[in-house]
Amino acid sequence: MTEKKENEENQNLVHELIQKIDQDPHNAQNYYALATVLVKQQSFDQAEELLVKARGLFSDQPSQDLLTYGLGNVYYATGLYERANATFQTVKDPQYRHDANLMIAQGYYAQSQYKLAFAFALTALEQHQQDPETNELMGDINLAMGEAQAAQKYYDVALKNKNTAKLLFNRGVVEMTLTQQPDNDYFAKAKQIDPEFFSKAKQRLVDIDKLLHSSKEAD
């Protein structure tokens, strides 16, 4: 799909969702859906304004929490991780709590606060033990902390229900770390799915390796 075509589809979707809100202004899901599309368009200010105003229209906890969760996503998408986490932590409704904990973990991970990320991701995992997104994040966190064997366990669970180049590549990094072999099936599968991503990710590995070696030589 071309960028122009995608923009047209998003604009049509925005128009449809505005009509839905006009027809049913007491459905929080419509506001959340519109904000999600606005975030995809990087119209962050509009999405924030919409959700803040929408929260004033609802008094029930599930609707309030859905819109608050959406607001946290807006802040996360703009890189305001601390503000996003503070917003996600006010979500209480059980049906959104898992996703809120997962997003808090991702926020801490993005800030390289791996121990806090681990704590919230583990809480999210306890609620949905087979969830591929949560297991992948747990793998990412453990890999960042140098815990390759733990990362392997979580990545393998994620791979049962998910098969992306990023996940396969990171599982390949774990395999390379554990076996001390530069090539493995996970790298091969990642390259097959997305050659461009694989090439960039592999180059980052090479750059990191060079940096580590130069640091050791300097010592």
Beta strands, then each sheet from edge to edge (+ up, - down):
end
